[in-house]
Amino acid sequence: MRIMTSGRRIVTTLPVAATGQVPIRKSRRRSEPSDAPRGWSRWLGEPRNTVFLVLASALLFGGGRKLLQWWRARAIVARLGEPSLTAEAIEAASCHRRAPVMDLFRILTTAESEPLRWAAGRTLAVLWAQDNLIVEEEKALLLRGFATTWQARRRYPRQLHAPIPISVSYGVPFLTEAGMGVGPENLEWSHRIMGTRRATHESFTPWKAGAGHATFDLIPDDFDTNGPHRLVLQARARTSGLTDAWELDLPQIPFHIEFDPALSPNALFTLADASRGEKLARTVELEPIEANESEAAKYLPLNEEFAFRDAPQLRVTTPLPCDLAHTVEIEIEGVSGRFAGGAVVVSGQGSIPEPQAESRRFPLGPIEALPHEAIDRPGTRRVRAILKADPDRGWGDPDIRSIWPGTLETDWVNVEVVRR
């Protein structure tokens, strides 16, 4: 508001804040030129652009790495289909996770070479340990790799009456304890044997880790017909210490035997001749055991009162002209009669073109109990061993082809008799 007077001009301005009628003008200052850098340096200086660049680099390099891995995996898979495939090339596929799984199963199933099949199985076991297989593939590996080995003959004499020992080994042969993959310690087995006509064999055994093994005796008199008779191994497996826990029934593996009435128990005997008899006599001997004060003595009971201290052992030097399947009897100087003292079985002789010489040792015992009056006091006695051919024992070993039919006697050796 302005008030005019005659002599003077008085200008009065009311406070703008009070009236709100006069706007306030801000003072303008001339902007100074900017010193900020231009171009890439300025673009990288922005935080948002830096974050974008980092993310783009991670995506680019990560994708390139994935692409390189995929390319290498494809090269490995292509190599698995080549005719000149090697076990080393198969095992190299374990570094590429699931890419070679189907080809490895194909090799395990169809390859004619056992080393290639086993290499494929070991590689799949490594992928299993790396959790690169699903449960169905783990079971498929076990089913395709499962194998059994029966230790028995197909035919036995009908006149045979002694128990026939039979054994069967089973498992997955390409699984190794020292490998990088799943091993025998990661699988537990249980089994039963059907067809033996014995109740104890028809119940499943307790679970046990490691390679599977079953041993049992077959009684020939339990089979009233000649056969063929069907023995069946029924095995089960379950995982132990692995990510996935499951149990699997394995395929039933049969084995057929028969009793031949035209086959004589003595059919295993070879022809006896003087030259072979002399050679066998030189290769079988009774070997004393030297006493060692730093080790505890071993005692072989003779009866309730006396025993041998550090009893001698039989030493058989191979190769032999024929197999041995003999019972052992001992003679003690001054004691009438012979006493059962164990058995000796040496098979596979005469079939190796250039066998290496080696010594096999068999401990005596158990010894048939001597009469109480046979020995009256401790002391040093002389003993010797007599080996008699046992065709029943020979039929129990499927690797026996020919048995020396004669009797073998060793030289006399000293042994100390002590009270128990």
CORZI-V602577 format. One line per field, one symbol per residue. ss: DSSP state (A for helix, B for strand, O for the rest). phi: phi as a letter, one per 30 degrees, with the letter a starting at -180 (. if undefined). psi: psi as a letter, one per 30 degrees, with the letter a starting at -180 (. if undefined). A space follows every 10 residues. Layout:
ss: ???
phi: ???
psi: ???
This chain:
ss: OBBBOOOOBB BOOOOAAAAO OOOOOOOOOO OOOOOOOOOA AAAAOOAAAA AAAAAAAAAA AAAAAAAAAA AAAAAAAAAO OOOOOOAAAA AAAAAAOOOO AAAAAAAAAA OOOAAAAAAA AAAAAAAAAO OOOOAAAAAA AAAAABBBBB BOOOBBBOOO OOOBBBBBBB BBOOOOOOOO OOOAAABBBB BBBBOOOOAA AAOOOOOBBO OBBBBBBBOA AAOOOOBBBB BBBBBBBBBO OOOOOOBBBO OOBBBBBBBB OOOOAAAABO OOOAAAAAAA AAABBBBOOO OOOOOOOOBB BOOOOBBBBO OOBBBBBBOO OOBBBBBBBB BBOOOOOOBB BBBBBBOOOO OOOOOOOBBB BBBOOOOOOO OOOOOOOOBB BBBBBBBBBO AAAAAOOOOO OOBOOOOBBO OOBBBBBBBO
phi: .cbcbdcbcc cbcdedddci ccdccddccd ddddcddcid ddddddeddd dddddddddd dddddddddd dddddddddd cddcdcdddd dddddchdec edddddddcc ddddeddddd dddddddddd iccdeddddd ddddcdbbbd cacdbbdddd bdecdbbbcb kcdddcdddd cdcedcbcbb bbccjdibdd dccddddbdj ddabbaccce ddcdcdjdcc cbcccbbbdb icdccabbdd ddcdbcbbcc ddcdeddddd ddbddddddd ddccbccdcd dbddcddcbc dcadcbadch ddbdccccdc dadcbbdcbc ccdicdjcbe bjabbbcidi ccebdcdacc cbddjdceed ddddbcadld bcbbcbccdb ddddddcddd cacdddccbc ddbdbccbdd
psi: kkjkleflkk kkkkkefeeg fjlkkkkkkk kkkkgkllae eeeffkeeee eeeeeeeeee eeeeeeeeee eeeeeeeeff gkehkleeee ffffghbfeg eeeeeeeeef kfkeeeeeee eeeeeeeefg hgkleeeeee eeeffklljk illeklkffk flkjkklkkl ajffkleglf akaffgkklk llkkffhkef fgkkllkkla kkkkklkkje ffjflfakkj kkkjllkllk glekklkkkl kkjlkkllkj ffkkfgffkl kkleeeeeee effklkjlkk kjfflklkkj keafellkki kllkkkjlll fllkiklkkk kkkfkkllkk galkjjlgkf fkeilkklkk kkklllkkkl lefekfllak lkllkkkkkj eeeeffjffk ekkkfakkkl lklkkkklk.
